Amino acid sequence: MHPSDTAGPGGTASAATSTDHAIDASGITKDYGKGDVLHGIDYRVPTGTVSALLGPNGAGKTTLIEILEGHRGRTSGRLSVLGLDPGDRRDFARLRTRMSVVLQQTVLEPGLSVRDILRRHASYHPDPVGLDEILDQVDLTAKRSALVKSLSGGQLRRLDLALALTGRPELLFLDEPTTGLDPVSRRRIRALVSGLRDSGTTVVLTSHDLAEVQELADRVDVIRDGAFLATGTPDELVRSSSAFTVVEFADPGVAADRLPDGANLVNGRVRIHTDDQDTVVRDVQAWAEREKATISGLTIVPPTLDDAYLAMLDAGAQKTTSGKAE
Ligand SMILES: Nc1ncnc2c1ncn2[C@@H]1O[C@H](COP(=O)(O)OP(=O)(O)OP(=O)(O)O)[C@@H](O)[C@H]1O
């Protein structure tokens, strides 16, 4: 889509030049006509990093990403993407050669071969990645002569990615890049994204696969109801969340009322949730000595980004609920 709806205050804001941040947005609002769905978003993405944008359905992710891509106008706020303003028609045209977008679904001509579609796309760019190299990167070498209409869903997604990478974009927007891919392709695409970042490409990722986000993202922004709830590295978000570490060991066969404080028996294992694993492990050892119980198969599983994200949304929901009640 061309930025036909980019008129408005956003379209006239001047773009600051910024080399250390591929994206530098402040005070972005969006009103589709029924009130703001983005409430003054400040969003900065350092150059050469992978940033993930997370949030529940309707949070405003697509709206924000489309504004950053120049496919949607903002109501107000300042925005610089690669030093240009995507809301400005001329800047948008310049940005198109420097950034790429991989959507979940793209319509490609079904009667063209993979090779022909990639060659044609390469002709739009001054310094395209070579055909063999790009096919290898997305693992489609064996399909170079296949027609688009004969490709599987996963192969189409990889072709989309190849098209996006052909022009060596400085900034890449990826929407659920590995959804629908088999585990081997998924691993390969993740390695490809890491490699892009290592070579200086900035990647903005939206994904509901939080294990993938935890593996790939240098930073994560969580948006809810049009405002950021949290920002940080995956580790920072996990550490600052109220999600628990789980300490577990095999059921030593003691009576339920003699288990350690706060412990539950789950599927033949004693399970304790804690935010202080060292104390729990010490307490469990002391308990075992007292009870003459044998501890075996002890595991300590720290919270994941998935756990932290759910705890964060839960806490946000509780805040909203208590706010309404007051
Ligand atoms: N074209 C539109 N016209 C009017 N309202 C819209 C339009 N697009 C989105 N909205 C509203 O803006 C809000 C944010 O929607 P948006 O699609 O940005 O959320 P999202 O986080 O991408 O959600 P999802 O994960 O479901 O795709 C929602 O309340 C939605 O109903």
The ligand as a Gaussian input file, in Angstrom:
#p B3LYP/6-31G(d) Opt

LIG

0 1
 N       -8.212000       0.536000       9.760000
 C       -8.668000       0.687000      11.008000
 N       -9.751000       1.442000      11.268000
 C      -10.224000       1.622000      12.517000
 N       -9.657000       1.064000      13.615000
 C       -8.587000       0.283000      13.417000
 C       -8.028000       0.058000      12.122000
 N       -6.948000      -0.753000      12.246000
 C       -6.830000      -1.023000      13.557000
 N       -7.800000      -0.404000      14.271000
 C       -7.980000      -0.441000      15.735000
 O       -6.763000      -0.011000      16.332000
 C       -6.461000      -0.790000      17.480000
 C       -5.070000      -1.420000      17.312000
 O       -5.147000      -2.356000      16.244000
 P       -3.854000      -3.050000      15.627000
 O       -4.271000      -3.833000      14.417000
 O       -2.799000      -2.030000      15.462000
 O       -3.446000      -4.052000      16.816000
 P       -2.429000      -5.286000      16.813000
 O       -1.645000      -5.162000      18.073000
 O       -1.675000      -5.335000      15.537000
 O       -3.436000      -6.507000      16.916000
 P       -3.304000      -8.018000      16.328000
 O       -2.272000      -8.721000      17.168000
 O       -4.676000      -8.554000      16.585000
 O       -2.961000      -7.924000      14.875000
 C       -7.577000      -1.813000      17.613000
 O       -8.505000      -1.303000      18.551000
 C       -8.200000      -1.859000      16.235000
 O       -9.573000      -2.158000      16.314000

